[in-house]
Amino acid sequence: MLIGELARRTAVSTRLLRYYEEQGLLQPERDALGYRSYADDAPERVGHIRDMLAAGLSTEDIRSLLPCATDHVKKWIQSCDESLGIVESRHSDLDNKIAALERQRALLSVKRALIREGMPAGR
């Protein structure tokens, strides 16, 4: 299928599909006229890429996971030490970000309380 059809089927812009190709996430073939030609499973692959990006994985992470890709619909990435390591690392990064956000929120709550204490009554 051509890039326009893949874009329509996945609701992903052609520009973003080209970016995925530049990042090594999609590997279209080229026809005799030089047009990109995507495999029949490309829409499913784009869906998996979008899911992994939404989960916080980088394109570099996803590219590293591609050798572990399977044909299974529900479990697209095989369980292996590398795939587990990548996902656990991102999970740990997310835990650290959440902890930092919770600290920021606590500090803002204290500042908000101090500001409210100094405000005139009725506000």
C-alpha positions, 0 to 999 in steps of 0.5 A: 500500500502507498503512504497515503493509504497507510495514512488514511488507515491509521489516521497518522499523517504522511509526514509522521510516517516518513519520520517513523521511516527516518527513525528506522521504525518502518521499512517500506519498499520502493516500487519501480517509480520510487514510491513507498510501498508498505506491507499489509501489516503496516497499519498494525505496526503503526498502531503498535508504534503509537501505543509504545510512544503513548506509553512513554517509550522513545523512538530509540527504545522502540527501534531497540525493541523491533528485533523482539517483534512477533506476529502476535496481536496482543503481545507484539514484543517477545519477552526477553532480557533486552525488551524487559530491560528497556520497559523496566528502565522507562517504568523507573524513569516514570516513577522518578518523574511522578515522585518529583511531581508529587514533591512539587505539588506538596511545595506548591500546596504549602506556598498556596496555604501561606498565600491564602493566610496572608489574604484579606478575609472574604477572598 
